[in-house]
Amino acid sequence: MKLLKLLLTIPLTAFAMPVVAGTLENVKAAGFVKCGVSTGVPGFSAPDEKGEWSGLDVDLCRAVAAAIFDDPKAVKFAPLSAKERFTAIQSGEVDILQYNTTWSLGRDTALGLNFRAVNYYDGQGFMINSRKLPAVKSARQLTGASVCVQTGTTSELNVADYFKANGMEYNPVVFEKLEEIRSAYDAGRCDVVTIDQSALYSVRLTLANPAEHIVLPEVISKEPLGSAVRQGDDKWFDVVNWAHYAMVTAEELGITQANVGDMKVNGSPEVKRVLGQEAGSQLGADLGLDRDWVARIVSHVGNYGEVFERDLGAGSPLKIARGINALWVNGGLQYAPPLR
Ligand SMILES: N[C@@H](CCC(=O)N[C@@H](CS)C(=O)NCC(=O)O)C(=O)O
């Protein structure tokens, strides 16, 4: 009994933290990347009726697989609930957590994770049914509302802070699964849904009557969404981060899925260096990858802009504007350190 008590006082993360160096070697030996994703947030990670996954997060995992194996399909996707996701990465059940997950200090430290590259800068918002609440145009009018929120997310604390800071009461209606929130809200069991704004647009498309629902203008938090890996494995951390930066760099340099073959031969010296074509190019080898790693990512998956448009932008049902996810040269926040 004493031992049980003692065990119960040790933080969960102490058990869940295996020796982690060597993920790249383990992945290479296994022949695939294990990627932890949501159970279904269209645009980020969602399976179709045949079980094929797509979305911005899915494409990051496919880019890593393309870089390592020259095969974007060498990925096994593990759908997780918001609450389960951290144990899954800590325990080694997945190699990358690519789950519209917000990078925060607590997750970077106490949860034993590492974050850096951000594949989508988001913020938390509110959605209401305009037929039910026709007068509501701003979140400041939500006093007394019942608010559906998902447990295990940053959304819970943000919404509590927001209502408190504005001296407003609300009734949280808390669920563990996004699907439960979706159906509760669609059935009118809560007045408001609050999650990351991108996810609101995604959920809206799946409601019985999408046009009735309005995303309110307030953005109440910063949600930099990116890849999380376990602490203690810098080589793997580098591979995952640089897979994202390679896609951003390709967009900056105008390297596309269609022209990457031509660019290898006729590109500028910088383009050729990025594509591993300059004599003595070490960039891939320094990451533990083939010299062709960037070309593999772009030819199989696309550059960041192409991926964004396909998954979230004009080429998708979501039609989300690039906004702050534009390249830095266009006034946005997507900025890759020099790939040299
Ligand atoms: N970015 C926030 C929220 C991320 C999150 O978990 N979002 C929920 C609501 S959009 C989700 O993806 N759920 C998917 C699921 O439960 O499968 C966080 O990291 O805590």
PDBQT file of the ligand as one rigid body, heavy atoms in Angstrom, charges set to zero:
ROOT
HETATM    1  N1  LIG A 401      -4.280  24.228 -29.826  1.00  0.00    +0.000 N 
HETATM    2  C1  LIG A 401      -4.969  23.803 -28.653  1.00  0.00    +0.000 C 
HETATM    3  C2  LIG A 401      -6.205  23.011 -29.003  1.00  0.00    +0.000 C 
HETATM    4  C3  LIG A 401      -5.858  21.812 -29.780  1.00  0.00    +0.000 C 
HETATM    5  C4  LIG A 401      -6.931  20.755 -29.729  1.00  0.00    +0.000 C 
HETATM    6  O1  LIG A 401      -6.816  19.769 -29.053  1.00  0.00    +0.000 OA
HETATM    7  N2  LIG A 401      -7.985  21.010 -30.416  1.00  0.00    +0.000 N 
HETATM    8  C5  LIG A 401      -9.086  20.125 -30.374  1.00  0.00    +0.000 C 
HETATM    9  C6  LIG A 401     -10.268  20.894 -30.814  1.00  0.00    +0.000 C 
HETATM   10  S1  LIG A 401     -10.030  21.583 -32.401  1.00  0.00    +0.000 SA
HETATM   11  C7  LIG A 401      -8.811  18.952 -31.313  1.00  0.00    +0.000 C 
HETATM   12  O2  LIG A 401      -8.024  19.029 -32.192  1.00  0.00    +0.000 OA
HETATM   13  N3  LIG A 401      -9.497  17.874 -31.108  1.00  0.00    +0.000 N 
HETATM   14  C8  LIG A 401      -9.361  16.781 -32.002  1.00  0.00    +0.000 C 
HETATM   15  C9  LIG A 401      -9.810  15.516 -31.385  1.00  0.00    +0.000 C 
HETATM   16  O3  LIG A 401     -10.307  15.497 -30.266  1.00  0.00    +0.000 OA
HETATM   17  O4  LIG A 401      -9.612  14.506 -32.083  1.00  0.00    +0.000 OA
HETATM   18  C10 LIG A 401      -4.083  22.947 -27.786  1.00  0.00    +0.000 C 
HETATM   19  O5  LIG A 401      -3.005  22.575 -28.227  1.00  0.00    +0.000 OA
HETATM   20  O6  LIG A 401      -4.477  22.625 -26.663  1.00  0.00    +0.000 OA
ENDROOT
TORSDOF 0
